[in-house]
């Protein structure tokens, strides 16, 4: 049986990165369990919430943004 752990989720005041998918302002940053970081705009963060939760060790969400993966 495989047990999935939920990523650590922190709320931060403001993110300055751009979405790695489309270049829009990032609302969510992810530290991957395999190493490295990714940033997502609100649209892509919510669209890909299940995939993000599976591969993330840590998630930083911009204050005021409601992430579907929370």
N, C-alpha and C positions, 0 to 999 in steps of 0.2 A: 504494500500500500504506500502511495506517495503522498506526503503531506506538504501542502503549499503554505508558505508563510506569507502573511500580508506585509507589504513594504511599510517602512516607517514613513509617516506623512507629517510634514511640517508646513505651517502657514508662514509666509514671509510678506513683508510690506510691499515690495515691488521687485519684479524681475526685469532685467535689462537685456536678456538674450532675445534672439529672434527664433521663430519656429524653424526647425530643421526640415520640415516638409514644404512650407510655402513662403517663409520669410516674414510672416506677420509677427506682431509683438507676442512674445511668449507669456503664457499664463501658468505654465507648469513645466518644471524641470525634473528630469529623472536621472538617478544614478543607477546604472545597470548592474545586475549581479555579476555579469561577465566582465565588467570594467567599462569605463567611459560614461559619458553623460549625453543626454538628448534633451532638447527643448521643444515644446509644442504650444501652438496657439490654442485658444479655447475650443475651437471647432475640432481640430485634430486630437486634442487631449480627450474630449468626450467621445469622439467617434472611435477612438482606439483604446478606450479605457480598460477593457478586459486584457488586451495584449500588454498594455503598459503594466498593469498590476502583476502579470505573470513574470515579467522580466526585470522588474525594478527592485532594488534593495532599499532605495530611499526616493521619496517624491516630495518636491517643494511646490506648493500651490500658492499663487499670488492671492493676497487678502482680497476678499470680495468675489473671487471666482468660485463657482460651484462646479466641482469635478464629479462626473458620473461614477468614478471609481471609488469614491469616498464612502 
